[in-house]
Amino acid sequence: MKAVLRTVLFLDAVLNLALGLLFLASPWQQLYVSLQIPQADPALYGQLLGVLLVGVAWLQWHATINGQLTIAVARVSGHVNWISGALILAWVLALGLHPKGAGMVFLPALAVVLIVFALFLIKLSHNVHTREKAQNVKSDKSAGSAGALGNQRTEPYAGTMPPAAAPGMSTTESKPSVSQDARQNPYS
């Protein structure tokens, strides 16, 4: 299950990288005209968004490799994706962003792809988190039961021994020697 989550996260990283590179090219007006999509105005905002998307893609790529990051990054990426997809749909359908030509297909399709990625990322991250939590509880229980049966104290005897049997003592000595005190349990 975690391998599927990492695959979806990697594909989302590729999508974010492509969008980031597109936004980094915001000053290149001819590119946006040929793709028939709205250009960021001023170009600085588009480039800042591009840097942000490239950074998110970099983080997602690292999360596909580092298992400790996978669940958290996937969950956050999923929520960012569905909010982004909903915003794009709201602007195209209701708020007056009227793209022309291929932009009429590209922007709603991008919104749908973002929402689908979001659904997969959120659901898979929840499932993987639940499974890992159950495995941790199960391993803790098995370690606890093995510990209760097999982990008997193996420390040296710290109780009082009769003077005749204590090492380092003569049979006439009633007080233990310094070497005997050093061998006793330091926790008592």
Order of alpha helices (4+ residues) and beta strands (2+ residues): alpha-alpha-alpha-alpha-alpha-alpha
